[in-house]
């Protein structure tokens, strides 16, 4: 399905892979590559070079954990960093970033981000704020962090491609 995205010059669309967003766009787009380092680097570089950007919109795929349906698109406004696990040393770190909701009357979900493909949803049991997580991906926390640092709005939409279980890899390939 092809969709036409029409947005103003102060907005950029960001996704990891071009195949995650088949579209005809009327404005700037960034394809960051997979993972937090690629996502953060690409977006920070772009925002530094384009100070007029006021809003970043992220589209991408995600694995479903709870209260989501495979094949549907959801707005996400809470982002959990799941690779930074608790330890006996107290380090300054924000495990969760939350942005204001932007769609009235629509529940905005929580996404856990880690640098690996989740194939066992029980791994979130020991993650801070893991009980809040609806879906998992590999970029959105990093993108949210960069937006927070640059003071720009972050709108995120995730398409549930798989169930974040032992079938996740094959489901993602089929549903991307």
DOPAVEX-536293 format. One line per 4 residues: their letters; for each residue x, y, z of N, C-alpha, C, CB. Coordinates in pm, 1 decimal. Glycine has a CB too. Example, Ala and Ser with C-alpha at 12.3 -4.5 7.8 and 13.67 -1.06 7.14 Angstrom:
// DOPAVEX-536293
AS	1319.0,-569.0,780.0,1230.0,-450.0,780.0,1320.0,-330.0,780.0,1130.8,-447.3,904.6  1285.0,-225.0,708.0,1367.0,-106.0,714.0,1290.0,3.0,787.0,1408.4,-59.8,572.5
This chain:
// DOPAVEX-536293
XXXX	84.1,-117.5,0.0,0.0,0.0,0.0,88.5,123.6,0.0,-95.6,-0.1,121.2  61.8,216.4,-86.6,137.6,340.0,-95.1,54.6,452.2,-35.7,177.1,371.8,-241.3  116.4,532.7,47.6,44.1,645.5,104.8,120.7,773.2,73.7,24.7,628.1,258.3  46.0,881.1,59.9,105.7,1010.9,34.5,118.0,1084.1,166.8,22.1,1093.0,-67.7
XXXX	238.8,1120.8,203.5,262.0,1196.8,325.8,284.1,1342.2,287.5,383.8,1140.5,406.1  207.2,1427.5,348.3,215.2,1569.5,320.3,246.6,1640.3,451.9,82.3,1623.2,256.1  362.6,1699.7,465.3,399.0,1764.6,589.9,480.4,1889.4,561.4,477.0,1668.8,680.3  490.0,1976.1,662.7,554.1,2105.8,642.0,706.4,2096.2,648.2,504.7,2205.4,745.5
XXXX	771.7,2206.0,613.0,918.1,2208.1,603.1,988.9,2197.0,738.3,961.9,2334.6,534.8  917.1,2212.5,848.9,976.9,2198.2,981.2,968.8,2057.1,1035.1,910.9,2291.5,1077.0  933.0,1962.4,948.6,915.4,1823.0,989.0,1004.7,1732.5,905.0,767.5,1780.3,975.4  1056.7,1628.8,967.3,1131.2,1525.4,895.1,1075.7,1388.9,937.1,1286.3,1535.3,924.0
XXXX	1064.6,1299.6,839.0,1022.8,1161.8,864.6,1148.7,1077.4,881.1,931.7,1106.3,748.7  1150.2,992.3,983.7,1265.5,907.9,1011.8,1220.3,763.3,1023.7,1337.7,953.5,1140.7  1291.7,674.7,957.3,1269.3,531.1,971.0,1403.1,460.1,953.3,1163.7,479.7,867.1  1411.9,340.4,1006.4,1539.0,268.0,996.7,1569.1,225.9,853.5,1536.9,145.2,1087.1
XXXX	1472.2,162.8,790.6,1492.6,107.0,657.2,1386.6,156.4,560.7,1491.7,-45.3,662.1  1425.0,184.8,439.4,1330.6,231.9,338.7,1215.6,133.4,321.2,1401.8,254.0,205.2  1241.8,4.4,332.5,1137.1,-96.3,314.8,1030.4,-89.6,423.9,1198.6,-234.7,312.5  1058.2,-20.3,535.3,958.5,-5.9,641.0,857.4,105.2,611.8,1027.4,21.4,773.0
XXXX	884.0,186.0,511.3,794.3,297.1,480.5,782.0,316.7,330.6,843.7,425.9,546.4  707.0,229.0,262.6,684.7,252.1,119.4,590.3,370.9,103.5,626.0,124.3,49.3  639.0,479.0,45.4,560.5,601.9,42.7,601.5,694.9,-70.6,573.4,673.9,174.3  515.4,788.0,-96.0,547.8,902.6,-180.2,551.2,1021.1,-84.9,442.5,923.3,-299.6
XXXX	665.2,1073.8,-56.7,677.5,1180.7,42.5,695.7,1315.1,-24.8,794.4,1153.3,136.8  644.2,1420.0,41.7,657.4,1555.3,-10.9,758.0,1636.6,69.5,522.3,1625.2,-11.2  831.4,1571.7,156.5,927.1,1642.5,240.1,1046.4,1555.5,271.3,861.8,1689.2,368.4  1134.5,1604.4,359.5,1257.7,1531.5,388.4,1232.9,1400.4,463.4,1350.8,1619.1,469.0
XXXX	1316.2,1301.7,431.7,1312.4,1171.5,497.5,1454.5,1127.7,528.9,1240.4,1065.9,409.2  1469.5,1056.2,640.4,1598.1,999.6,678.5,1579.5,849.6,697.2,1654.1,1066.7,808.6  1665.3,770.9,634.7,1671.8,627.2,658.8,1800.2,604.8,737.6,1669.0,542.5,523.3  1787.1,573.0,865.3,1900.0,573.7,957.2,1985.2,447.5,955.5,1850.5,595.6,1093.7
XXXX	1927.9,336.0,917.6,1991.4,206.7,939.2,1939.8,150.1,1070.0,2146.7,218.9,940.5  1971.0,23.9,1097.1,1915.3,-48.2,1210.9,1997.6,-26.2,1337.8,1907.1,-196.8,1179.5  1929.5,-8.1,1449.5,1993.3,-0.2,1580.2,2004.6,140.8,1633.8,2128.2,-60.6,1573.5  2028.2,147.8,1764.8,2030.6,276.0,1834.6,2144.8,366.9,1791.6,2039.4,252.7,1981.6
XXXX	2263.2,313.1,1771.6,2377.1,396.9,1733.3,2352.8,460.1,1596.6,2507.7,314.2,1731.6  2309.9,379.5,1500.4,2282.1,432.7,1365.7,2171.2,537.2,1371.4,2242.5,318.4,1268.7  2064.1,507.2,1443.8,1950.2,598.3,1451.3,1989.7,731.1,1515.3,1836.0,533.9,1530.0  2056.3,724.8,1629.6,2094.4,847.1,1700.5,2192.3,931.1,1619.6,2155.5,812.8,1835.6
XXXX	2290.2,866.8,1559.6,2390.7,938.9,1481.2,2328.1,1009.2,1361.3,2500.0,843.1,1434.1  2247.1,936.0,1285.9,2185.1,994.0,1165.8,2093.3,1110.2,1200.3,2106.6,887.5,1089.9  2010.8,1093.8,1303.5,1917.9,1201.0,1339.2,1990.6,1321.4,1398.7,1813.7,1149.3,1438.0  2086.6,1300.3,1486.6,2160.2,1413.0,1546.2,2233.8,1492.2,1438.1,2260.6,1362.3,1652.7
XXXX	2295.5,1422.9,1345.8,2365.5,1490.3,1236.3,2267.6,1574.3,1154.0,2437.0,1387.2,1145.8  2151.9,1516.6,1122.7,2052.6,1587.6,1042.2,1998.9,1710.7,1116.8,1936.6,1493.0,1005.1  1965.3,1694.9,1244.7,1911.5,1808.1,1321.1,2015.6,1919.0,1338.2,1862.6,1760.8,1458.7  2141.8,1881.9,1354.5,2247.4,1982.7,1366.2,2262.6,2062.1,1236.8,2380.6,1916.4,1402.9
XXXX	2242.1,1995.4,1123.3,2254.4,2060.8,993.0,2127.4,2133.6,949.3,2291.6,1959.0,888.9  2013.7,2104.8,1014.4,1884.3,2163.4,978.4,1814.3,2217.1,1103.5,1794.5,2058.6,906.9  1860.0,2329.4,1156.2,1804.2,2381.7,1282.2,1658.0,2426.6,1272.6,1887.4,2497.8,1329.0  1602.3,2432.9,1152.2,1461.9,2472.5,1138.3,1364.8,2357.1,1166.5,1437.4,2526.4,998.4
XXXX	1415.5,2235.5,1184.5,1328.0,2121.4,1212.2,1269.3,2135.7,1353.1,1405.9,1986.4,1198.0  1137.7,2129.0,1359.6,1065.1,2140.3,1486.3,999.6,2008.9,1528.4,959.7,2248.3,1475.6  984.3,1916.2,1432.4,912.6,1792.2,1459.3,977.7,1676.7,1383.1,763.5,1805.8,1420.4  996.4,1566.5,1453.6,1045.1,1442.7,1394.1,932.3,1341.1,1404.5,1176.6,1391.1,1464.9
XXXX	902.4,1276.4,1292.3,802.1,1169.4,1291.7,872.9,1039.9,1256.4,685.3,1199.6,1190.7  863.6,944.3,1346.5,926.0,813.5,1325.5,818.9,710.0,1292.7,1006.9,770.2,1450.5  837.1,642.5,1180.6,755.2,526.3,1145.3,847.0,406.6,1146.0,684.2,543.6,1005.5  795.3,292.7,1188.9,876.3,173.0,1183.6,799.4,51.7,1229.9,999.9,190.2,1266.5
XXXX	865.8,-61.9,1223.2,806.4,-186.6,1266.7,845.1,-214.7,1410.9,849.4,-302.0,1175.7  764.8,-297.5,1475.8,790.3,-333.7,1614.6,730.9,-470.5,1643.4,732.4,-228.0,1710.8  785.7,-534.7,1744.4,729.9,-660.1,1792.3,626.6,-631.8,1899.0,839.9,-752.5,1846.6  516.9,-702.3,1895.0,409.9,-682.7,1992.3,435.2,-760.0,2120.2,276.9,-723.9,1933.0
XXXX	411.7,-694.1,2233.2,427.2,-757.2,2364.3,290.6,-774.7,2431.1,521.1,-673.3,2454.4  215.8,-663.6,2449.2,83.1,-676.8,2511.4,-8.3,-562.8,2466.0,94.9,-677.7,2666.4  -136.1,-594.3,2457.2,-241.9,-499.7,2420.5,-221.9,-437.1,2283.0,-250.3,-390.6,2523.6  -163.2,-512.5,2190.6,-147.1,-468.9,2051.7,-187.5,-584.6,1959.7,0.8,-422.9,2023.2
XXXX	-217.6,-549.9,1835.3,-257.9,-648.2,1735.6,-162.9,-643.0,1618.1,-402.5,-624.2,1689.4  -111.4,-758.3,1580.9,-23.2,-766.7,1465.3,-96.2,-712.5,1342.8,23.7,-912.8,1441.6  -25.8,-629.5,1263.1,-83.9,-571.6,1142.9,-146.3,-434.9,1163.9,-186.0,-663.5,1088.6  -137.9,-380.8,1284.5,-193.9,-247.9,1311.9,-83.5,-148.2,1345.5,-295.6,-255.0,1427.3
XXXX	-114.0,-20.2,1323.8,-22.7,90.6,1349.6,-66.1,161.8,1477.8,-19.4,189.9,1229.1  29.5,191.1,1566.8,-0.7,252.3,1696.2,86.6,374.4,1720.9,18.1,150.9,1809.0  29.3,479.9,1783.3,111.8,592.0,1828.0,182.2,554.7,1959.1,25.3,720.4,1846.3  306.2,598.2,1972.3,387.8,565.6,2089.5,445.6,695.8,2144.1,502.1,463.3,2053.7
XXXX	434.3,716.5,2276.6,491.4,838.8,2334.0,579.4,813.4,2456.8,380.3,933.3,2371.3  596.4,686.3,2495.9,685.5,651.9,2607.0,788.2,551.2,2555.7,605.1,593.7,2729.5  914.3,574.5,2592.8,1024.4,496.3,2537.8,1116.5,450.5,2650.2,1103.1,578.3,2433.3  1138.7,320.1,2658.5,1219.1,259.9,2764.2,1351.3,211.5,2705.1,1142.8,142.7,2832.5
XXXX	1460.6,246.7,2770.1,1594.6,198.4,2733.8,1613.9,64.4,2803.3,1708.2,301.8,2774.8  1617.8,-42.8,2725.9,1622.1,-176.6,2784.8,1758.9,-242.4,2782.7,1526.5,-264.0,2714.3  1859.3,-178.7,2726.1,1993.5,-237.0,2726.5,2073.7,-194.0,2848.6,2067.9,-198.0,2599.8  2029.4,-90.7,2916.1,2099.9,-40.0,3033.5,2032.7,-100.9,3156.3,2098.3,118.2,3039.0
XXXX	2088.1,-210.2,3205.2,2027.2,-282.9,3316.9,2077.9,-230.0,3450.2,2056.2,-433.1,3305.6  1994.4,-245.5,3549.2,2031.2,-202.6,3683.7,2153.8,-278.4,3732.4,1914.1,-222.7,3780.7  2232.5,-209.0,3812.0,2348.4,-273.2,3874.2,2367.2,-211.4,4011.5,2477.9,-257.2,3786.4  2466.8,-255.7,4085.2,2486.5,-206.5,4221.1,2541.0,-64.4,4224.7,2579.9,-298.2,4295.6
XXXX	2589.7,-14.5,4113.0,2640.8,122.0,4106.0,2530.2,211.9,4053.9,2767.4,130.8,4015.5  2502.3,318.9,4125.0,2399.5,412.4,4081.9,2460.7,512.2,3983.1,2336.7,486.2,4204.0  2417.5,504.1,3859.5,2469.2,592.0,3755.5,2359.5,686.0,3708.0,2525.3,510.3,3637.6  2394.2,810.1,3671.0,2291.3,900.0,3619.2,2244.3,852.0,3482.2,2344.5,1045.1,3610.5
XXXX	2119.2,816.9,3473.4,2065.9,764.6,3348.0,1913.7,772.0,3351.4,2113.6,618.7,3323.5  1854.1,804.1,3239.7,1708.4,805.1,3229.4,1664.0,677.8,3158.6,1657.6,932.1,3153.5  1592.0,592.9,3230.5,1544.9,467.8,3172.5,1421.3,486.4,3085.0,1514.8,368.8,3282.0  1350.2,598.6,3102.4,1227.2,620.7,3027.3,1219.0,766.7,2984.0,1103.5,581.8,3111.6
XXXX	1172.3,787.3,2862.2,1146.9,921.5,2809.3,999.8,925.0,2770.7,1241.2,956.2,2685.6  932.3,1033.0,2807.3,790.3,1046.2,2772.6,765.7,1181.0,2706.6,700.7,1030.4,2898.2  691.6,1177.9,2595.5,651.4,1298.6,2524.2,501.1,1317.2,2540.3,690.6,1290.8,2373.6  455.1,1440.5,2523.3,311.5,1466.4,2528.1,240.8,1389.3,2417.4,282.7,1617.3,2515.4
XXXX	115.9,1351.9,2441.6,36.3,1287.6,2337.6,-1.7,1392.6,2234.3,-90.7,1219.2,2397.2  -24.9,1351.9,2111.5,-56.4,1445.9,2004.1,-186.4,1412.2,1932.5,56.4,1449.4,1904.5  -249.9,1301.7,1968.6,-377.1,1262.7,1909.1,-479.0,1249.5,2021.7,-364.1,1128.9,1827.6  -581.7,1332.4,2020.7,-684.3,1326.7,2124.8,-766.4,1199.1,2112.8,-776.1,1449.4,2116.9
XXXX	-798.1,1140.5,2227.5,-885.5,1024.2,2230.9,-822.1,895.0,2183.0,-1004.5,1051.2,2149.8  -688.7,893.3,2165.8,-619.1,773.2,2120.1,-511.7,739.4,2223.9,-555.9,794.0,1976.7  -512.3,615.8,2270.4,-410.9,574.8,2366.9,-273.7,567.9,2299.3,-447.5,438.1,2429.4  -176.6,631.4,2361.2,-38.8,627.3,2314.2,34.6,521.2,2396.5,30.9,768.4,2326.4
XXXX	113.6,438.1,2331.4,171.9,321.0,2395.2,316.0,342.9,2440.1,165.9,204.3,2301.3  373.1,237.0,2497.3,509.7,238.6,2549.2,593.1,136.5,2473.4,512.1,209.2,2701.7  713.0,178.9,2428.3,802.1,92.9,2350.4,934.3,73.0,2424.1,827.3,153.2,2210.4  978.0,-50.8,2428.3,1109.5,-85.7,2480.8,1206.1,-96.4,2363.5,1104.8,-219.2,2562.6
XXXX	1322.8,-33.5,2377.1,1422.5,-35.5,2270.2,1547.6,-106.6,2319.2,1456.4,108.2,2222.9  1597.3,-197.9,2236.1,1720.9,-268.7,2264.5,1789.8,-299.8,2132.7,1694.4,-398.5,2345.8  1918.1,-326.8,2138.9,1997.3,-351.1,2017.7,2001.4,-497.9,1978.2,2138.3,-300.9,2037.4  1889.7,-564.6,1992.2,1877.5,-700.7,1941.2,1730.8,-728.9,1911.7,1934.8,-804.3,2042.7
XXXX	1708.4,-825.1,1828.3,1573.9,-865.8,1789.5,1516.4,-949.0,1903.6,1574.5,-946.5,1654.1  1406.5,-905.5,1963.0,1347.7,-976.1,2076.8,1272.9,-1100.1,2028.1,1252.5,-882.8,2156.2  1312.4,-1213.9,2082.2,1246.1,-1340.6,2048.3,1191.7,-1410.0,2172.7,1343.4,-1433.9,1975.1  1204.5,-1343.8,2287.3,1150.2,-1396.2,2412.7,1101.1,-1277.7,2495.3,1257.6,-1480.2,2491.6
XXXX	969.2,-1253.6,2496.2,917.0,-1136.3,2567.1,941.1,-1138.1,2717.8,770.7,-1124.5,2541.7  975.0,-1252.1,2776.6,1001.0,-1256.0,2920.8,1129.4,-1182.6,2957.3,1008.8,-1400.3,2968.9  1215.5,-1151.4,2857.8,1337.6,-1076.0,2888.7,1304.7,-936.5,2942.4,1426.1,-1064.4,2763.5  1183.3,-888.7,2919.6,1144.5,-756.2,2969.3,1107.8,-759.2,3117.3,1027.1,-702.1,2888.6
XXXX	1101.6,-877.4,3176.6,1064.0,-889.0,3317.6,1161.5,-818.4,3409.9,1054.3,-1034.1,3356.6  1289.5,-809.2,3372.0,1388.9,-744.8,3458.8,1433.5,-608.0,3407.1,1509.9,-834.6,3473.5  1355.7,-550.1,3317.4,1385.3,-418.3,3261.9,1308.5,-312.2,3341.2,1348.4,-412.0,3110.2  1372.7,-202.5,3379.8,1297.0,-95.3,3444.6,1179.7,-52.1,3355.5,1389.4,25.9,3475.2
XXXX	1064.2,-39.4,3414.2,941.0,-1.5,3345.8,892.1,-109.3,3248.5,961.8,128.7,3271.3  947.4,-229.3,3255.7,908.0,-337.4,3166.9,759.9,-369.5,3174.0,986.8,-459.6,3198.4  699.2,-349.0,3289.8,556.2,-375.3,3306.6,469.6,-282.4,3221.2,517.8,-360.8,3453.1  523.8,-168.3,3178.3,448.8,-71.5,3097.9,456.9,-99.7,2948.0,499.6,68.0,3125.5
XXXX	550.5,-183.6,2906.2,584.5,-200.3,2765.2,476.1,-273.1,2686.7,714.7,-275.0,2752.5  439.5,-212.9,2573.1,344.3,-274.0,2479.2,413.3,-334.9,2358.2,243.0,-170.9,2432.9  529.4,-279.9,2321.3,597.4,-323.9,2199.5,746.9,-300.4,2211.3,541.5,-250.9,2076.4  822.5,-365.2,2121.2,969.1,-355.2,2123.5,1021.6,-319.1,1985.2,1032.5,-487.8,2171.9
XXXX	1129.8,-241.0,1983.3,1197.2,-207.4,1857.8,1345.8,-188.6,1883.2,1136.4,-79.7,1794.5  1417.3,-137.4,1783.4,1562.2,-122.2,1796.4,1612.0,21.6,1777.8,1630.1,-210.8,1696.8  1520.1,120.4,1764.0,1564.5,257.4,1739.3,1493.5,366.4,1818.8,1549.0,286.7,1597.4  1367.9,349.0,1856.9,1287.8,463.7,1900.8,1338.5,533.7,2026.4,1148.8,419.3,1924.4
XXXX	1392.4,461.0,2125.5,1445.9,529.5,2243.1,1557.5,625.1,2201.7,1497.9,427.4,2347.0  1645.3,581.3,2114.7,1757.2,665.3,2070.1,1706.2,788.9,1996.4,1852.3,584.9,1979.0  1606.8,771.2,1911.4,1549.0,885.3,1839.4,1481.8,982.1,1936.7,1447.3,836.7,1733.9  1408.2,927.3,2033.3,1341.9,1011.1,2134.2,1444.9,1089.0,2215.2,1254.8,924.6,2228.2
XXXX	1554.1,1024.0,2250.5,1660.3,1089.2,2326.8,1720.5,1206.1,2248.2,1769.9,987.6,2363.2  1749.3,1184.3,2121.9,1805.9,1291.4,2038.3,1706.4,1407.2,2028.2,1841.8,1237.8,1896.0  1580.2,1377.4,2006.9,1478.8,1483.8,1998.5,1470.3,1561.6,2128.6,1341.2,1424.9,1964.0  1474.9,1491.1,2240.1,1472.8,1557.2,2370.5,1593.0,1650.9,2384.6,1472.4,1452.7,2484.3
XXXX	1710.8,1606.3,2343.7,1831.9,1686.8,2353.7,1827.1,1809.9,2263.5,1952.7,1602.7,2319.0  1763.2,1797.3,2146.6,1753.7,1909.4,2052.5,1629.3,1994.8,2075.4,1753.9,1857.5,1910.0  1542.6,1953.8,2165.1,1421.7,2030.7,2194.9,1318.9,2030.5,2082.7,1458.9,2171.3,2226.2  1307.4,1918.7,2010.7,1207.7,1909.1,1904.3,1100.7,1806.6,1941.6,1274.5,1871.2,1770.1
XXXX	981.0,1822.6,1884.7,871.8,1727.7,1906.8,909.3,1592.6,1847.3,739.3,1779.9,1844.8  862.0,1487.6,1910.4,884.3,1353.2,1857.8,751.2,1281.3,1853.7,987.8,1274.5,1943.8  708.4,1244.9,1733.4,588.1,1165.2,1712.8,633.0,1030.9,1657.8,486.1,1236.6,1615.9  584.2,924.5,1716.0,628.4,791.1,1678.0,507.9,702.1,1650.0,716.6,729.5,1788.0
XXXX	515.8,629.4,1539.2,412.0,533.2,1501.5,480.1,401.1,1471.2,328.3,583.2,1378.4  431.4,295.1,1533.7,490.3,162.9,1512.8,385.5,66.0,1459.6,551.4,109.1,1643.8  426.2,-4.3,1353.5,345.5,-107.9,1291.4,387.4,-241.6,1353.1,362.6,-108.2,1134.7  292.4,-313.3,1408.2,323.8,-440.1,1473.9,341.5,-548.0,1366.8,211.6,-480.2,1575.8
XXXX	466.2,-588.8,1349.2,501.6,-684.7,1243.5,511.0,-828.3,1293.2,632.9,-645.6,1180.9  528.4,-844.6,1424.8,550.6,-978.7,1479.0,514.0,-980.1,1626.6,697.8,-1023.5,1458.9  520.6,-1098.6,1685.8,483.1,-1115.8,1826.2,602.6,-1121.8,1921.6,401.9,-1241.0,1841.0  720.1,-1078.8,1878.0,840.6,-1076.1,1962.8,862.6,-1210.2,2032.9,829.7,-963.5,2067.5
XXXX	845.9,-1318.4,1958.5,868.9,-1451.9,2014.5,957.6,-1531.7,1919.1,733.8,-1526.3,2039.6  959.4,-1662.5,1931.1,1048.0,-1746.0,1849.4,1018.9,-1736.4,1699.4,1036.6,-1889.8,1893.2  902.1,-1684.6,1661.2,867.8,-1668.3,1519.1,892.4,-1525.7,1469.5,721.6,-1705.9,1496.0  947.7,-1440.5,1554.4,960.1,-1297.9,1522.4,1036.0,-1270.6,1392.8,1028.7,-1226.8,1635.3
XXXX	1149.1,-1334.0,1374.1,1231.4,-1305.1,1255.2,1156.8,-1338.0,1126.4,1362.9,-1384.4,1260.6  1095.2,-1453.9,1119.1,1022.8,-1490.1,996.6,897.5,-1405.0,978.6,984.9,-1638.4,999.0  828.0,-1373.0,1088.4,709.5,-1286.7,1079.0,747.2,-1147.5,1031.9,638.0,-1278.3,1214.2  859.4,-1093.6,1083.5,901.7,-959.7,1042.3,926.7,-957.5,892.3,1028.8,-915.9,1118.9
XXXX	998.1,-1056.3,841.7,1025.8,-1061.7,696.4,896.8,-1067.7,616.2,1113.8,-1183.7,662.2  800.1,-1145.6,660.4,671.7,-1157.4,589.8,589.2,-1028.7,595.8,590.9,-1272.0,648.5  596.0,-956.7,708.6,503.0,-846.5,734.0,561.3,-707.5,717.0,450.3,-858.6,870.4  691.9,-696.0,696.2,750.9,-563.1,687.3,691.5,-486.8,570.1,903.4,-572.2,673.3
